[in-house]
């Protein structure tokens, strides 16, 4: 590693980087962990509860585990982040990340891995903070002035307003689960006044469909519930 003193992380240095060191620790402990194919010094992975990353400290031997909620894979640097714990034991980090990837409950994670501090993350998710903050940001951002009317209309609906919103390529994307990028999602593009194009990830053809303005909300809600 080039970013941390080698005397703090001799195991990482000997393995050729953080990712190879985590792979070796996983094999030693019999953990099934999803590791990136490329890269050596940086570790992050997509899970059903956001992106998880491991960051070594520079002033002491300590591995920090963080969870990120991002609008999309290409915007991994934006969104919201939580530090959920740290330890100097790389093997324990690998076991915790593997359990996180497998979907172990937050209560069980806290019990098994005492170095994890999940209260703030759990409270934020329970209260819907990521979704609420994302709506607030989009509705107040001048960059999305063109979509503001559509955003307000979607946000006003009790179902659609509880989905995680993203603006991409002039379309509004609504995701059911703010933490899981693979969860069901809707795309809405205002083609012209009174006419919308709608796409739902669950439709067989996954194509765009034209919807009149008066039927927009009903169509979106119907797409979520299925045929």
Secondary structure, DSSP 8 states (H G I E B T S, - for coil): --SS-TTT-HHHHHHTSHHHHHHHHHHHHT------SS-SS-EEEEETTEEEEEEE-SSSS-EEEEEEE-SSGGGTTSSEEEEEEEES-HHHHHHHHHHHHHT--HHHHHHH-TTB--HHHHHHHHHTHHHHHHHHHHHH-GGGGGGHHHHHHHHHSTTGGGSEEEEETTEEEEES-SS-TTS-EEEEEEEETTEEEEEETTSSS---EEEEGGGHHHHHHHHHH--
